Amino acid sequence: MPFFCWNAKRAKNCFGIIIATLFIMFGGIWLFEYMDAAALNYSVSTPAKAPEGEMRLVIRIYDRVLELYDNDKLFKRYRVAVGKQATPTPVGEWNIVYKGWSPSEIMGTRWMGLDISWGSYGIHGTSAPWSIGSFASHGCIRMRNADSEELYGWVPIGTPVDIIGPKPKIARMLRRGTAGPDVVVLQLKLVALGYYQERAKGVFGKDTEAALRAFQRDNRLPESGITDEKTMNLLKL
């Protein structure tokens, strides 16, 4: 009988420890998420209502932050997870072209697809909320499910999404018809120099070719429309 009582007391103590541990763990996660969101938006004067103007998203890869702008005024910040080193989130100037329920539980409850031509990338929720704030995805932008649902209800199809972060090196010759992250780098450079007026979407089309030819002409280079060595040196790429 004493042995039974001792085991019962021990089991009760163990059960109490387990409950306390779970409470601390999940309570700690909730507290961290709450404090993180509060810190992100400390300097943002966000009204209780939804944004009503022209919306734009900016994703800052280094900071793992998504920013929502309303008529060019910062409305709200969200902590996100972005691509791992082996599967980086594509830098560029994109637009939301599809909205729907997430195609799988892994991607949470909402999906906002981007017009990236060489893969399926989007902004979505997650079944791994502990990954938020890290470099953890296959290139998509992960949000906490509640955040993705809120954002989904606000931003329409066509919303610009500018992703800012590390730019890959251009290791091949680019010409009309090529596409990829390196084309984005070329386009952003031509935008900065005033030769390209379109959004940098990583597709080398006629507008990119015309911009490159104009740069070559102004610098007394053959107007080849391709990224030869002399052109790249002058572009400092």
C-alpha positions, 0 to 999 in steps of 0.5 A: 500500500505505501508503495502504491501511494508513493507511485501515485504521488510520483505520477501526480507530480510528473503529470503536474510537471508535464502540464507546467512544461507545456504551459510554459512552452506554448505560453512562451511561444504566444508571448514571443509572437505577441512581443515580436509583433509589437516590436515590429510595429512599435513605430507604426501608427496603425489604425484599427480599420483595414487599409483603404488606399493603394497597397504595396508589399515590401519583403526584406529578406535580411530582416525576414520582414514583410511590410504592408504600405497603404498609399506609400505609408507604412501600415503594418509589419509582419515577421516571416520566414524566407528561403534557405541558402540553397533555395533562396527567395527570388529578389525582384519586382513581382505582383500577386496574380493568384489568391486562394486556399493553400494547396496543402496543409504544409502551406497553412490556410492561405496562398497568394501566388507571385508572377515568377516565371521560373517556379511556383512562389507565393506568400502563404501560411505554415504548419511550422510556426516555429520557423517564422523569422528564419531562413527555412523555406524553399523560396516562398514567404511563410507567415503565421496563419493568422497573419496570412489570413489578415493580409489575404483579406486586404490585398487584391490581385495585382498588388505589387510585391517588391522583394529586397535582398542579396543579388546573385552573380551573373555567371552566364551571357544574357540575351533576349529569351533568357530568364532567371534571378540573374536577369533581375539583377541586370534589369535592376541595374538598368533601372538604376541607370535610367534605361529601363522603366518596367518592373524587374521580373527576370524575363529578358524581353524586347524592353530589356534588350532595347534598354541594354542596346541604349546603354551600349550605344551611349557608351560607344559599344557595339549594340549587341543587346547581350551581356558581353564582357565589356558591357558587364564591366561598364555596368559593374556587374 
